[in-house]
Amino acid sequence: MRVRLVAFGEIEVEGERYPYDVVIDAGRVRKRKKGPSKAFRGAYGHTPVTAAEDLPWGGRLLLIGTGADGALPIDPSVREEATRRGVTIEAAPTEEICERLAGLPAKQVHAVLHATC
């Protein structure tokens, strides 16, 4: 799947540009809805990824792009839920995760990509 961090705040998936965080669920792209995680912002100084969000749990691997500088926090609830579901999490700066996606068929992509920080 062709995915890249175009610039700070913008991600391109298969030629379509998105000026916000995205979730890719078996090749389908949607905006990340951070609302359920906003309650945790005070504890992290930034809205983290939490298990309260609608994460793409459909595969055996969940890739999390932690932003241009790798600063997106991941709440322990995500790892706990992944363990419960038998899902492996790989988290790295978004650019690295985009490179990792390059060799995967769209149907195998389950990812959360942070477009800033």
N, C-alpha and C positions, 0 to 999 in steps of 0.2 A: 504494500500500500504506500502511495506517495504522500508523505506528510512532512511539512517543514515549518519551523518557526521563521516567518518571513522577517519580522522585526519585533521589537519589544511591543507586546500587546496585539500581535496579529499572527494567526496560524493559518496555514494553507493545507487543505486536505483534498487530494485528487483535483487540484486546480481551482478549487473554491476557497475563497478567503473568508476568515472569521475574525472579527475584532474583539474576541472574548474567549474565555476558557471553553474548551469543548470536551464532550464525552463521545467516544467512538465505541459503539456496541455492535459487534459483528458486522462492521463496515458502515453502519448507519451513524451519521453525525448529528449531534444535538448540542445545544448550549448547556453548559454546566449550571445547574441550579444550586447556588450556594446557600440559599435561605435556611435550610435545616442546620447548617454548620455555623451560621452567624452567631449563635449563642455562645460558641467557644472562642470567639475572636479575642475577648479580653484575656483569656489564659495564654494565648499565643502571640498577641500583637498583630495578628493577621488571620483572616478566615481560613482555617485549616480544611483539609479533606477529612470528613468523618463518615462513619457508617450510617449516619442518619440521611445522607444524600442517596439519590437514586444512582448507585454505582453499577457499572456493567459487569455483573457477576457471571455472565454466561459461559465463560471459558475456564480453562485451568490456569491461565496467566492473566493477571491484571497489571498493566503498565501504567505508571503514574509519572507524568512529566512535571517536575517540581518548579518549573519556571526558568527564565533566562539565567538567573543566578543560583537556581536550586534552593530558593528560600521558602517554598510552599511547605508548611508543616503538615504532617500526616498524623492524625490522632490515633492513639493505640487501638481504638475501637475498630479501625479499618483492618489492622493486622489480626485482631481477635476474630472478626467476622470472616476474614480470608481463611484463617486456620479452621474455623468451624465448617466452612464450605469446601475445604481442600484446594484452595486457590493459592498459587504462588504470587507474591507481589514483587515487582521490580520497580524501583523508584530511582530516578536520576534527573538531572537537569533536562528540560524539555527538548533541547536540541539533540541530546544523546538518545532520548527515547524515540524521537523522530527517525534517527538513523537506524535504530533497532527495528522499527516498523517497516523499513524499506523492503525487507525480504519476506514479509508475511502477506498471505492472501487476506483480502478485506474481511472475509467471514471469520478469520481467526483473531481479529484485532478487538481487544477489549482494553480501552485506555481512557485515562483522564489526563488532559493536557492543559497545563496552566500557561497562560500567554504572557504574564508579566513576571516581576521579581524573580 
